[in-house]
Amino acid sequence: MGKKSRVKTQKSGSGASAVVSPKEMMNLVSELLQKCSSAAPSAGKEWEEYIQIRALVEKIRKKQKGMSVVFEGSREDYFSDLMCWAQYSGASCDSFTVANFGKEGYGLRATREIKAEELFLWIPRKMLMTVESAQNSVLGPLYSQDRILQAMGNVTLALHLLCERAIPSSPWQPYIRTLPQDYDTPLYYQQDEVRHLLGTQAVQDVLSQYKNTARQYAYFYKLIQTHPAASKLPLKDSFTFDDYRWAVSSVMTRQNQIPTEDGSRVTLALIPLWDMCNHTSGLITTGYNLEDDRCECVALQDYKENEQIYIFYGTRSNAEFVIHNGFFFQDNAHDRVKIKLGISKSERLYAMKAEVLARAGIPASSIFALHCNEPPISAQLLAFLRVFCMTEEELKDYLLGERAINKIFTLGNSEFPVSWENEIKLWTFLETRAALLLKTYKTTSEEDRSMLEKPDLSLHSRVAIQLRLAEKQILEKASASGRAKRLHFQKKLEEGAPLPRYEESDIALLENADSDAKLPIILRKLEEVEEGQEIQVDEHSGLLNGGKAVYGTDISPPVEANEDSGPVQEESGNISQFLPMESHILMTQRNTT
């Protein structure tokens, strides 16, 4: 079951603990911006850079102590106001209530029996906080003149949230007051807690997330203090790092894509009340009804009265859950570990291999994934490894040989090996690569399990170690799978088994195969994305039909933009983003509660 971020009950700040001159603060922020915008550190120096950035941030936080806007009491004090506001606004409120579920935190509890696939929850557009509503708010003048805000809807939504929080008369106050005061994303980890992630495949994303957030804060602090269009913002006199971190985490754990009012494109939104649902395994059950202009959710399963209502957040890895959601999901069937592979340009056969890959729609260098289940590799990675291990003669056969173009269809299909020798090579490579990655960790799986048994382990440390252990288990399974496959194909070679041959009649098998591994690689949407690239949204998505809500669309993993770019770049593809961006036009599940 999904777990939500903890909540601290805080009292309102009574002013800064010490008077800090605007010039002193501006100097500190400028130093932070410069540090975060400098060239990327050399390999192995990322942790050192993180410590330096964190030291600057902590110096700023100390100076800003007591300046943040917080509310009296706890979230729970405002839940009744949230329900009243939702009911008054036309949302459905008669099937559930907000309740505390212990370790899982707050969630929705059924107040009656709910049947699977029953429409039990809808939220009208007027309740949503969106990039569009931000443009029509006090943030509008700055948005219209700042290219960063125009390019990064997630940043716009975060600043929109901060502005509305500071306005007592804001229509979203009943919602904002029920948001957590802090989160369990790595942005809130202590330095020693982040240290547990050193050596993991996820650590680079964690360090980049912190650096990007610090850089964005510094950039917008200076902008708010100096830009004429920001003169009337309620953040002018109080915009702390803690404020921005809170807004970033609130949006990062809740943002979703919905259609704009005319249905022609998508925009980002925060969806009150519905975003209280916790995560569990299942299928996407939320859609956007353009006809009634509202977000709708049907029940994932049957629920009895007083049972907790869950939704499925999507096929996210535990690294994505930890980094963008703040929790680790046990028994995650969609867990995976990122692995970067590429063909060296100095290799003699580089041009031939790159051409075969290009014909299959695969880049010569890409971020792939090793999966927790069997097989551990996708059709795309299988195709890449086959080409990676091809001999010159095999490459010629796929470039110039008889029916060479048709053979491209078989690259991602496990039923049609290039050769027994090629299969042995690729599975040997996978076995060896996974084993080498395991050696980069500073602890063993057994040591991680022992650490997790300690009762005094902090929540963040526990989550970090769980993630570290999960990565190792995936790599261990991948290495074992590689060994088993290698031995299997060695036996085939020794026995002189005939190699399966692809015939044109087999195209039906390729197109209709149930297993993803059997799909022709160029006929399927690639699972992995080249680093720094986004999968494009299909403009013919079912959402544009203008009819009823559509359900069952999955969400793609978050794609970060170039993390080495400065915050003043105008091209959206060159701006570091702190939030996962969904690639589907259809309404998708949020990230956490």
Secondary structure, 3 states (H helix, E strand, C coil): CCCCCCCCCCCCCCCCCCCCCHHHHHHHHHHHHHHHHCCCCCCCCHHHHHHHHHHHHHHHHHHCCCCCCCCCCCHHHHHHHHHHHHHHCCCCCCCEEEEECHHHCEEEEECCCECCCCEEEEEEHHHCEEHHHHHCCCCHHHHHHCHHHHHCHHHHHHHHHHHHHCCCCCCCHHHHCCCCCCCCCHHHCCHHHHHCCCCCCCHHHHHHHHHHHHHHHHHHHHHHHHCHHHCCCCCCCCCCHHHHHHHHHHHHCCCEEEECCCCCCEEEEECCCHHHCEECCCCCCEEEECCCCEEEEECCCCECCCCEEEECCCCCCHHHHHHHHCCCCCCCCCCEEEEEEECCCCCCCHHHHHHHHHHCCCCCEEEEEEECCCCCCCHHHHHHHHHHCCCHHHHHHHHCCCCHHHHHHHCCCCCCCCCHHHHHHHHHHHHHHHHHHHCCCCCCHHHHHHHHCCCCCCHHHHHHHHHHHHHHHHHHHHHHHHHHHHHHHHHHHHHCCCCCCCCHHHHHHHHHCCCHHHCCHHHCCCCCCCCCCCCCCCCCCHHHHCCCCCCCCCCCCCCCCCCCCCCCCCCHHHCCCCCCCCCCCCCCCCCCC
